Amino acid sequence: MYLARVTGRVVASQKYKGLEGVALQWIQPLDEDGEAMGAQLVACAAVSTGPGDLVHFVDGREAALACPVKFVPVDAAIIGYVEQAVSKGEFIGRDRKS
């Protein structure tokens, strides 16, 4: 599992069979301090998330297993919403004050 921030939504006029109704999100992977790490990527959202949300995601074979139809061709899937994360005493997330 990896930490990421949702940066936007992706709209696809055509989807692969088995991905109908599955939301696609742009995500920015984060390091252990909450800083951007690597390039942004598209992930299928197994849970309801939106721009600005802190999430955890899986990639590879596990991403395909997180979708409603198993073994669809996806590289990443959001599997959970992170309510709060702390690194070195600092909050990581949308609301750094709570």
C-alpha positions in Angstrom: 0.0 0.0 0.0 1.1 3.5 -0.8 0.0 7.0 0.3 -1.3 9.5 -2.3 -3.4 12.6 -2.8 -6.2 12.8 -5.3 -5.5 15.7 -7.6 -8.4 15.4 -10.0 -10.9 13.2 -11.8 -10.6 11.5 -15.1 -13.5 11.2 -17.6 -13.4 8.4 -20.1 -15.9 8.3 -23.0 -15.2 4.6 -23.4 -14.1 2.1 -20.8 -12.8 -1.4 -20.9 -15.5 -4.0 -20.2 -15.7 -4.6 -16.5 -14.8 -1.0 -15.6 -18.2 0.5 -16.2 -19.3 2.6 -13.2 -15.8 2.6 -11.7 -14.5 6.2 -11.0 -11.1 7.1 -12.3 -8.9 9.6 -10.3 -5.6 11.4 -10.9 -3.4 10.7 -7.9 0.0 12.0 -6.8 2.0 9.4 -4.8 3.5 10.8 -1.6 6.6 9.9 0.4 6.6 9.3 4.2 6.7 13.0 4.8 3.7 13.7 2.6 5.7 15.3 -0.2 5.1 14.5 -3.9 7.1 11.5 -5.1 7.3 10.5 -8.7 4.8 11.1 -11.5 1.0 11.4 -11.2 -1.0 8.4 -12.3 -4.6 7.3 -12.9 -6.2 5.0 -10.4 -9.6 3.2 -10.2 -11.4 4.3 -7.1 -12.8 1.3 -5.1 -14.0 3.8 -2.5 -15.6 7.2 -2.9 -12.9 9.9 -3.0 -12.4 13.3 -4.6 -9.8 16.0 -5.3 -7.8 16.9 -2.2 -8.4 13.6 -0.4 -5.5 11.7 1.2 -5.8 8.0 0.2 -3.9 4.8 0.1 -3.6 2.8 -3.0 -2.2 -0.5 -4.3 -0.7 -1.3 -7.7 0.0 -4.3 -9.8 -2.1 -7.4 -9.5 -3.6 -6.2 -6.2 -5.1 -3.2 -8.1 -7.0 -5.5 -10.4 -8.3 -7.5 -7.5 -9.7 -4.3 -5.8 -12.1 -3.7 -8.7 -15.7 -5.1 -8.8 -14.8 -7.3 -11.8 -11.6 -9.1 -11.1 -8.5 -9.0 -13.3 -9.4 -6.0 -15.4 -6.4 -4.2 -16.9 -5.6 -1.5 -14.2 -2.3 -0.5 -12.8 -3.5 1.3 -9.6 -6.6 1.2 -7.4 -7.6 3.5 -4.4 -8.6 1.2 -1.6 -9.0 3.5 1.3 -9.5 7.1 2.6 -6.9 8.3 5.1 -8.6 10.5 7.7 -5.3 11.5 9.4 -1.6 10.8 9.1 1.3 12.2 11.2 4.9 12.2 10.2 7.6 13.7 12.5 4.9 15.4 14.6 3.4 17.1 11.5 -0.1 16.3 10.1 -0.2 15.0 6.6 -3.6 15.6 4.9 -6.1 18.1 3.8 -6.7 19.6 7.3 -3.4 20.1 9.0 -5.0 21.9 12.0 -7.0 19.0 13.5 
